[in-house]
Amino acid sequence: MAGSGGAGVGGVGGRAQRLVGRARSLRLPLAAPSWPATVERPDPERKVGLEYDHEWSRRYPARLARAMVMDNLARPVAQLIAPATVRGLEHLRHVQGPLIFAANHASHVDTPLLLTNLPVEYRHHTVVAAASDYFFDRTWKSMLWSFSLAAIPIERSKVNRRSADTAADLIEDGWNLVIFPEGGRSPDGWTQPFRGGAAYLARRTGRPVVPVYLHGTRHVLPKTPDETAVAPGGSGTESRHGGRLRRAPISVLFGAPLTPDEGENAHRFSDRIEAAVANLAREVHSDWWQARRSISAADPTDGAADSHRGPEAPAWRRSWALDPRPTSGSGSGSGGGRGRTTWPE
Amino acid sequence: MSRRPGFVLEVDKSTPPTLFWNGEGFTLETLPEGSRVIYAPEPMKALDDPYGAIRHALLNPVGDRDPLPALLFAGMKLTICFDDISLPLPPMEAPDIRQMVIETVLDLAADAGVDDVMLIAALALHRRMTEDELRHALGDRVYDAFAPHGLLTQHDAEDPDNLIHLGQTESGEDIEINKRAATSDLLVYVNINLVAMDGGHKSVATGLASYKSLRHHHNPQTMQHSRSFMDAPASELHSSNWRMGRFIADAGVKIFQIETTLNTDTFPSSFAFLQKREWEWNLRDRATYAATAASLRGVPPRLARGIFHSIKSPHAMTSVQAGEVEAVHAITTENVWKQQGVDVQGQTDILTLGLPYICPYNVNSIMNPILVACLGLGYFFNLYRGKPLVREGGVLILRHPTRPEFHPGHHPSYIDFYEQVLTQTVDPVAIHKQFEESFATDPWYIHLYRTGHAYHGVHPFYMWYWCAHALEHLGRVIIVGGDPAAVRRLGFSPASSMNDALEIASDVVGPSPTLTHLHTPPIMMADVH
């Protein structure tokens, strides 16, 4: 018995050794090619950032897989975590795509929440402009965001012709584009000045810009404190919940599509887009008519048009102004009123 | 990343097996340590705006030529000639360069009010192109505008009514070319210059010539003194054509030459591994190679041939120049070398080559044994400047199945050449003396050439003459994997494996020979110092 047992173990070991030996003896094409000693190895080429080739993510297999994930997984999860009130969809009914969706940006969940709340005719044919230095700095991240969000890398720190060409080419190919003209998440919830990317692309491609305001997303996933580049100490709100996903209602507001006027340069058009988003921000807390009236009533010389950017004040005051304490007349009084839409009485 | 030049690899222990073409398939061979493998330069960047570049070339000619619009006038007789199916290889994806150039020329001719325009495929003694092939080369727009009215023709080297004898050069060479072309107010010739041998005076002096004219340079003596065909100053073939071309010009034939060069982006991305260096193959390349090689081994040759001949190359234009023939060709040749040239130090005892499924004379056809010999010894052996890659008395090892198969419609005289001539002798000079005349004047072959899609009766002789320089230079030719009977019929030695071939070669070059492999595709030319 012992002998036979030993033979059995030896047999298994022998087979294993033979298998290892065979595996080692495999040659091209079954094994990876060896590198000739006389040929210098180049530094491994990292095709990340702007160099990342994301074309695969728009091929049909990837689109089909993404659509299945988005409709069957992401949308139910989004509805669970961030039940959305969507307004302004009527603006999209009579406009010919492709469109450029220009939204404010307060949280990493802005993109998936915006995509999952887009009408179906846009949802699966939209690419997202994402910061190349943040979302495309590793191969795995590049692949993840390209697949899950159809993201394309955009240079946000300086003007980059390649970024612009890529985005413009895709729009001209019929893809809708989601872009966050602020260039990054707001550090404190107040809107940052818009950069000219969306306006430039609209002028270049002749496609309309749809202003979008996302409200409440920073409560779902706030910017983490160590990322906060505001006054020392950051904002108290974000330091408590930074980086953790929380359940909170959100609002998604679509404005009327904008096209550049004759002779209007990108800078002026960008200001108009920003004003349209600001108008939507006001609408969250009231309704369209109230918001419209408040804009008309505001004196452009007193800085009211920039009210969505918050007061020129230290961080805590900006946070305070952003999330005012509930008053006795607003809402039911439960939950402190944070992030709730208030309606005119 | 900038384009990498060609280079010579010295095989060591870490070098992966090397890719060899093997007809309608490929194989990996382990070469002995110390062997050299010559890799081609990477493809050059294509012209961003080819139509713009063509127009610019036509408006800004080189040499003693006016811009094309200045040469066009109402009431003139304009003939546009173009290279036939033998170029480029493989046939390129639409739009073909000929289409792009000819459309631009025709636009200018239309603007100038030229009514009498004729297009001629300059096919010398090659087979006539089919309608599909012409449509692919010229585009539907051109084809439909000219072919139905009989204004798109193919040169007929056996049509006495449409040939004109212009005279003889100082070397006694007859010049008999297409009459319509020679008597036109302007002859525009549209070239695709795949290799340095193409174009120049050879375009008209060969492409539009008759057998009476061609025999002066398509003979064993001329070929043996063309070292190589790719190096015009050292090529007697070119010297003869240049004499003829200058004579034609002096006879008053006004030629506006248009030459174009291509990059070496030869195969579509599904065959990317063919043009990559083996140690840079990624998983996809390995999988594609394994799957393709295995499936090709498992299908009948006829099916594999069909698959390969359906491939259209993504070749792209890298330059276009127009004007006077010699000035144009000087620029073209420089551009071709820029793309294809590789510096190589010293000759080798053994040169190895993997031969593909295609050569200039079997597009959409079968690579018969005579064409195998011509491709290996006539073309690949001659891809050098300076000295041949292999030393005198050295050995050439080819890899190709070399099946004794012929296309009866395209190559009828090849069959008889194989059965009646090669069974008697393989010496090009003897073949030339004993057999050429009877094949060249055989009425049946002439009939097939003129009315069907057959190569001229003399064409297999020319293919054999192309080998003359190599046959004279080499100590032995070995074909690995070829049909033994067919290989022996060619006068070569068959071998079943590369190791066998090296063993056979050692009889000629000794036990420790040097070995060099020319790694194709893509095509390249060795500047041997």
Chai-1 contact restraints between the chains, C-beta under 6 A:
chainA,res_idxA,chainB,res_idxB,connection_type,confidence,min_distance_angstrom,max_distance_angstrom,comment,restraint_id
A,L28,B,P16,contact,1.0,0.0,6.0,A-B,restraint_1
A,L28,B,P17,contact,1.0,0.0,6.0,A-B,restraint_2
A,L28,B,L28,contact,1.0,0.0,6.0,A-B,restraint_3
A,P29,B,R286,contact,1.0,0.0,6.0,A-B,restraint_4
A,P29,B,Y289,contact,1.0,0.0,6.0,A-B,restraint_5
A,P29,B,A290,contact,1.0,0.0,6.0,A-B,restraint_6
A,P33,B,P16,contact,1.0,0.0,6.0,A-B,restraint_7
A,P33,B,E278,contact,1.0,0.0,6.0,A-B,restraint_8
A,P33,B,W279,contact,1.0,0.0,6.0,A-B,restraint_9
A,P33,B,W281,contact,1.0,0.0,6.0,A-B,restraint_10
A,S34,B,S14,contact,1.0,0.0,6.0,A-B,restraint_11
A,S34,B,P16,contact,1.0,0.0,6.0,A-B,restraint_12
A,W35,B,S14,contact,1.0,0.0,6.0,A-B,restraint_13
A,W35,B,W279,contact,1.0,0.0,6.0,A-B,restraint_14
A,P36,B,L9,contact,1.0,0.0,6.0,A-B,restraint_15
A,P36,B,D12,contact,1.0,0.0,6.0,A-B,restraint_16
A,P36,B,S14,contact,1.0,0.0,6.0,A-B,restraint_17
A,P36,B,T15,contact,1.0,0.0,6.0,A-B,restraint_18
A,P36,B,W279,contact,1.0,0.0,6.0,A-B,restraint_19
A,A37,B,D12,contact,1.0,0.0,6.0,A-B,restraint_20
A,A37,B,S14,contact,1.0,0.0,6.0,A-B,restraint_21
A,T38,B,E10,contact,1.0,0.0,6.0,A-B,restraint_22
